[in-house]
Amino acid sequence: MNSTGSKAIIVGFLLLFGVFGRAVAQESLLFDLKRVADRPPPDVEKILGKPSKLVDDVFRGSRGSTYPATRAAYMNGAIEVVYLEGGARYLTIWVQKLSGRFQDYSYPKDGWKLLGDLGLDRNTTADLSNQAVTRWRDLPGIYEINVFPTSEKQIWYVHVLINRIYQ
């Protein structure tokens, strides 16, 4: 075989492994949080599927503000999205309701892994991490993410607040 043929085979293998590597990396992604943040229901449905439950509600922020809200449950109730003023502004991810490997995520160690599963930088430094909560603030397009543990030191659920005005 000549050197041109060898180079073509090597390039072919590199492309094959590059595509396979991306497929494996994408497989671990739960969903891309940045593609859900602030989006209207039709855009969120493209990512999370049709909601299994929709409820009209009132959202009460910690500062006393109230907003008309629609709560939508996705992925068999594992993800709740609260739509405020037309956009996905507040999410709760019930990690223990998700399937497979997510249920084995330990707290606080796997909190950073979960960030990566949401399409965020796993190397982001937490603003606070203790026995009760791990918190990241001011991520690109996301105001705050809080990860909470079970009594068995597994990740129980995650709250995501997209914009500070809804705090």
N, C-alpha and C positions, 0 to 999 in steps of 0.2 A: 504494500500500500504506500502511496506517495504521501508527502507531508501535507498536501492540501486535503486529502481524504482523512488523515488523522486529525487535522485541525477541525474539520467539519464534524467528526464524531465527538470530539471533545466539546465543541460548542453545543452540539445537540444534547449531550449529557448535562452540561451546565444549565441549559434552558429547561430541560426536563426537571432537574432538581430544584431550580429556582421556582418554577411553577408549582411543584409539589410542596416546597417549603412554604410558599404563600398560602396554599390551600390548607396546610396543617395549621398555620398561624390564624387563618380566618376561622377555622373550625372551633378554636378555643374562644372566639368572641361571642359573648352572650348577645349583645347588640351594641351599636355605636351610639352612645349617649348623646354625643354632639349632634347627631342627625335627628334625634327626638326632641331635644331641648328647644323650647319656645315654638314648636311646630303645631299646626292645627291638626285636628283628628284625622283627616284623610292622609296626611303625610306620615303620621305615627302608625296608622294601620298598615302602610306599605312595609314598615319595619317589624312591627310586633304582631301583625295579623288583626283580624276582627276582634273587637272586645267581646268578652263573654257576658259582661254586665255593664250597664250604663245607669247612673243615678244622678239626678239633679240634686244639688246640695248647696250649702253655704260654707265657704272656707273662712276660717277665723285665724288671722295671723297673731303672732305673739305680741304685737304692738297694739292690738285691739281693732285693727282694720278687718272689715268683712267684705267678701267678694262673692257674687254668684259663681257657682262652680259646677262642673260636670266631672264626676268620678267615673273612670273607665277601668275595668279589670281586664288584663291580658294574660295570656299564657296560663290558663286555668287558675287565675287569681294570684299568680306569683308576682305580677307587676301591676301596681295601681298607678294610674296617671291622673292627676287633677288638672283639669283645663280651667285656667283663669283668664278672662278677657281674650278668649279664643286660642290660647296657646298652652302647650304642655309646660307648666311652670313648677310642678311639684310631683315628685315620683317616690313611691315606696316600692322597694324590691324585697320580697320575702324570700331570702336566699334558701331557707329550709324547705320552701315549696318547690324550688327548682329541682330538676332531675340531676342524677349522676354526681359528678365530681364537686358541684357547688355545695352540696350538703356536707361534704367533708372539709370544707374550708375552715381552718382554725383561726381563732381570734387571739391576738391581733395580727399574727404573722401573715395570713393570706389576704388581708385587706388590700395590700398593694397588688396582689395577683388579681383581685376582683376589679381594681381600677383598670388594669390591662384588659380584662374581659369586657369592660365597658368602652373600650377604644381609647382610654386615657393613658397618660404616661405613668408607667409603673414605678418610676424613680422619683416621683413627686414626693416632697417631704410633707408629712402631716403637720398641721398646725397644733394639734393636740392628740395625744394618745395615752389613754390610761385604761383601767380595768372596765370602765363603763362605756367608753366611746372612743373612736378614732375619727378625727375631723380634718378635712382638707378644705381650704377656703380659696376663693378667687382663682379657680382653674379657668382656662379659656372657655368662655361661654357658659360657665356654671359658677354660681355664687358659693354653694356649700354642699359637701357630701359628708354624711355622718354614717358610720358603720357601728352597729350595736351587736354585742355578743349574747349568746345563750349562757345559762349557768354552767354548761359543760364546755365552755370556751370555744364554741363554734360560732361562725358568723350567723346571726339570726336574721337581721334585716338591715336595709340601707335606706336612708332618707336622702333625697337629692332636691335641693332648692335651686332653681335656675336663676332667680333674680332677687336681690336683697329687698326690693320693695314689698315682696310678699311674705317677708319674715314675720 
